Every structure is written in C-alpha cells, then in structure tokens.
Amino acid sequence: MKSFYPFLVLAAASLPLLVGCGNASESTAASATASATVLEIDGSQFLLAEEPTGAVGVIVARESAEDGKPLVLVGRIGGAANPWIDGRAAFTLLDASMSVVAEGEDSVESELCMGDCCATERLECTTLVKVVNAQGKLIPVDSRELLGLKESDMVVLEGTAKKDESGNFVMLAKGVFIRK
C-alpha cells in the first residue's frame, strides 16, 4: 500500500495542471472566436456618412422618447468611469450639454463629477447605447474596435428608443455618425 501512496499524491498534484491546460485551450479558442467575429462583422455598415437631422440630447430623449419609436440622439461618449461594455458594441452616452470633472473638483452648472454625490444627476443625463443589427441584436464586438470610437467622441445616433414602464431608457442604434 505504501508504494501506491506516492503515485496517488503525484496524480492528485497533476490534476490542476491538466485542468489548467483544458481551460487555456478553451480560452485560446474563445479568443480566436472573438478575433474572427471582429473580422466577420464590417463596422462600416453602422457608420453614417452624413449627420442625421433632428437630433435631440439625452435629457430631452429621456423625457420625450417613446418605446419602439425612431430616434436621432446626440451626445458625448462618457458619463461613467468606464463608458464601455467590453466585448460588445455598447457604451454610455452623456448629454451634449453636460461635461464631467474629476471627483473632488468644484463643478459649475452643466458639470458633473464622477463621485457618488453626482450619481443621481449622471443618471438623468446619460443613457446606454447599444449598436444593433437589422434584427435588433446587439453586435458582439467592442464598439472601440468595431467603429473606432474613443471616449469623449461626440456622436449622433440613428435608431429607436427602448423604454420600460419604470422610465429606463436605452438607445438601440442602427447608425452612428462621429462628429469631427
């Protein structure tokens, strides 16, 4: 029995290595799939050549947009410590009339800090934007890679409003125009 014990210890010690190898190959496969997705989806189909007319800001859209109705929305990417949804074509949009200052800095009207003290005000002037395909499905590619977006870019979005009974508002964008 004593000769079996070292073998058992060796087998138990090797188990995490075998499991680790399996996870590494799965991770590599997932990474390859994500890279393939970027190559398979042409982001230019979501970029608008001309700025749509009739755009409203996030604050106005929160009050007036109707669920499922067409909407043209303007704003600046930001309003959150990290405005991006990693691996998805989604981001936080801040009303164009607002700007963000560092936490602890004095702010004036139309400026918000990133601290908890301004959380309610940030919610009133930000929304989640999801870039969707013709079937209304969220694009599974990071918007920075898909569209070349950067934080603080001013964008005009064409799509539909998504509102629930609680007043939560999301923009489902089918087209994105980046102001230069």
N, C-alpha and C positions, 0 to 999 in steps of 0.2 A: 504494500500500500504506500510505503514511503517513496518508492520510485515513481508512483503516479502523481503525487502531490506537486513536484516541480513542473511537470507537464501541465497540470491544471492551472497553476499560477501563471505560467507562460501564455497559455491560451487566453486566460482572463485578461492579462495585460495587453494582449494583441487585439482584443475586441475593439477598443476605441479607435485603433489605427484603421481597422477595416471599415468601421462605420464612417470615420472621417474621410476615407477615400471615396466612399459612396456619395457623401454629401458634396465633396469637392467636384465630382464629375457632374452631379446634378446642378451645382452652382454654375459650372462652366457651360452646361447645356442651356441653362436659363439665360446666362449672359449672351450666349450665341443667338438665342431666340430673340432677345431684346435688340441686339445689333441688327439682326435680319429684319425685324419689324421696322426699324428706322429706315433701312434701305427699301423696304417694300412699300412704305407709305410716302408719297410725294407731298411734302408740306406746301408746295407752291399752289396746290388746288385750294388751300384755305386762305391764301394771301390775296387780298383785293388790290387791283391795280389803281383804282380810284377811290377816294374817300367818299363813303356814303353820305347823303344829306339827311338832315333832320335828326341828328344825334342829340340825345339827352344825357345828362350826367347821372351818376349812380343815385344821388339823393332824390332827384326827381323820379327816376325809374322805380325806386323802392316804393314811392307813394302812388304812382300812376300806372305802372305797367300791369297788364292783365295776363294771367296764366295762359300760355299757349299762343299768345298774340305776337306778331312780328315786332321787333325792337331794334333800334340802332342806338348803341350805347357808346359813350366816350369816357375815358378815364386814364389814369396812370397806373401802371403795374406797381403794386406796393400796398402799404397799409397794414402790413404784417411783418413780424420779424423775419419770416421766410415766406414770401408770397407764392412760392412754387409748390406744386404737388409733384413730387419726384416720380418720374416714370410715366406721367400722364400729361396730356395737353390741357392743363388746368392751372389757374393762378388766381390770386386775389387782385381785384381792381379797386382803386381808390378814386373817389370823385375828383374830377379835374380841378375843382375849385379849392381843394384841400392839399396840404403838404404835411410831411411828418418831420418832427425834430427829435433829436436824441433824448432819451429818458433823462430827466433832471434839468433839462434846459427850459428856460422860460418860453412859453408859447403865446402867440397872439391869436386873434380871431383867424380862422381858416388854417390853423396849425394844430396838429395833434402830436402828442408824444407816444412813444411805444410802451410806456408804463401801464400798470393796471389802472391808474387813475383816469386814463383816457379810453379804457376798453369799451365802454358803452358808446362813446362818441364815435369810435372807429367802426363799430358795428353799424351805425346809422349811415355811414358814408362809404362803406366797402361792400363788395359782393364777390362771390365765387364765380369765375368764368370757366366754363367747360367748352372746349372746342370739340364739336361733334361731327360725325359723318352724315351722309344723306339719310341714314336710317335712325339718326338721333343717338348713336352710340359714341361714348367718349373715346377719343383717339388714344391708344395705349403707348404713346411716345411722349417724352418730356417736351413741353412747349418750347423750351430754350433750344433744343435740338431740331424739333420739327419746323419751327417758324423763325428761329434766330432771335427770339425775344430776349430783352435784358430788363432788369429791374429799373424802374423809373421811365421806361418807354411809354409814350403817350400813344394809345391805340383807339381806333374806332371799330366797333364790332357790329356785325350784322347777324341777326339770328332771331331767337324767340325768348320770351321771358318764361321762367318757371317759378311759380309762386304757390305756396301751400296755404292752408287755412290759417296758419299761425303768422303769416306775413313773411316767412322766409323767402328770400329772393335769390335766384341763380340765373345767370345768363348762359343760354345754350347758343354758342357762336358757331355759325357756319362759314363766316368770312371775317378776316382780320386785316385791317389797314393800319400800318405803322406810320405815324407821323414822323417826319424827319425834321 
